[in-house]
């Protein structure tokens, strides 16, 4: 089936936008910058769509890994331009977490969820970027450890080791903050 390149690109954007934005927001902790990073990635993809569209396969396409790496690299470039290589406190952020997981979602549930999510994001932001990427792919994008390893260029054994270390470090960071 030979579709119009513009339609293929629109479908690719629709299939990957949520995951890439979630990764960008988790990486840079700033809504506006996350949107800019994702838009910059899509602009680069559009410019090279003739070469890269053959790689797009399945539900999310093979380019999601490229998108994650591109967004990460762009974010690092932004940090370097700003001369701020450390991540800011999560309390400074104005993002919201509002996912109605239950039918009877109360204000107390919302507060607990928001507090827990902020605490978790704060801990994740203190991890090594490779650990962050692995956790994002595995838990947010529902990739297996093996598939996550392949996406970020690690051996499966190394990915399992990184996963175990990342979870251990997250436990330390969260338990230490109580």
Secondary structure, DSSP 8 states (H G I E B T S, - for coil): ----HHHHHHHHHHHHHHHHHHHHHHHH--HHHHHHHHHHHHHHHHHTHHHHGGG--TTT-THHHHHHHHHHHHHHHHHHHHT--S---GGG---------STT--HHHHHHHHHHHHHHHHHHHTS-HHHHHHHIIIIIS---HHHHHHHHT--HHHHHHHHHHHHHHHHHHHHHT-
